[in-house]
Amino acid sequence: MLLLSLFISLLTGFIAIHILCPERRPMKPLIILKGCLAVGLGFGISSCLFSLWLFFYSSSGKVFILVDMIFLIGLTAILFASSSVRKYPMHSEFDPHIDANSKMSRFLSMFFYSAFVLAVGAFILLSLDRPHGGWDAWAIWNMRARFIFRGGDRLDEVFSHFLAFSHPDYPLLLPLSVSRLWKYMSHETVVMPVLLSMLFTFVTVGLLSCSLSLIRSKGQGLLAGLVLLGTSFFIKHGAAQYADVPLGFFFLATLVLFCLHERSLSHNNNLVSLAGITAGLSAWTKNEGILFIVSILAVRLIVIISQKGWRAYLSELRSFLIGLLPVVAIIIYFKIYIAPPNDLVSAQGLIVTSEKLLDLSRYKQVFAAYGKEAIRLGGRIVNVPFLILYLFILRVTIDSRDKIGIANAFIVLCLMLLGYFFVYITSPLDLNMHLSTSLNRLFLQLWPSLLFVYFMVVTSPEQMLSHNKEQENPVSG
């Protein structure tokens, strides 16, 4: 039954992606990228279906398995129906940079796969040492999964205000995904949350590497993957089974899909609809996803109107909302009818919040914490100062086709950091405690996306070698 539950989720995600992105050219990076997206999308869609079953059917039985299968059959029918009428282009859906099989690529591939194996080994060892994960894993996410599994027909008790320490207003993608896997197996096991965390951790690496391989070059994608694999906090945090790594996956997926949309050779907004789904699933993973959706909507309004006009923006917005709104509808229902108020929001008062906004010492404290965390981000070897030096040496190289996608991603990430900043400024909690216990995780959520933007602008290894060869062998006039 475990294999059946995984098969249904992954196939659901892959079919949904293939309906919106019907690429038939056998390109390894694109196939892997679709597979990585399918993991997140599949578990996200499955958790949404499971939530609807719980909210409206409220039974602890296995009827939802039939719902899963009916939905999968429906998606398959849509896929075959669309395939029978769609004329597939002979050219690639995307226009990637194709690299020759160079020594540089083989060298980087060897390091990447070695690092990948070591990271998987480290993840397994960490999980064996702490199979229940870190504090948030067993006190929030897995505890809620157990409550849902054991008493899904008593949701009012699962989200009781007596469990305020466990943040019962948090979205349910992770708890429902774990509980759903347990339902298929008919018993609880620590293997399921570990497996789910492992999948999200390493498909994030795959998504980052393959997207840059498609858009920039194979070497650039391998380098980015190496940096993320070398971020020890990323691997440790994934093994801790927190929701920040899956949230970072959905942030990255959304920004990547917008960049691929700008590179797409077709004249439709299918990838934008897919980005709407992944953006919605980010808000279904953690509350920070709501800020992400607002940031995306604001930035696309400015960027697209300034570059393409109102008509292009309205067309894109319609497609984005088609993917976004079904997930947002589930979140709204959960927030209004099931979840208690958010502790940070409910503890705010207009007078107290105004006083905090005018308190310059809080700005100084948060700025200092931001600076300290930014320097440490990435690790001891490949960290932000090192990446700045690397960028200074190799310089910036941006393809004109990527300018909109890069600007979109960069401004969104800046708005996210700004939003986090003011959450701390107005926080009703002790500021020192709040910063020390959460800021590193907020930065980690954005780290894969920051690496994506960074490697979208820095000169690739192939471009550097090509430039050096041109200098060594100048063409005589």
Beta strands, then each sheet from edge to edge (+ up, - down):
end
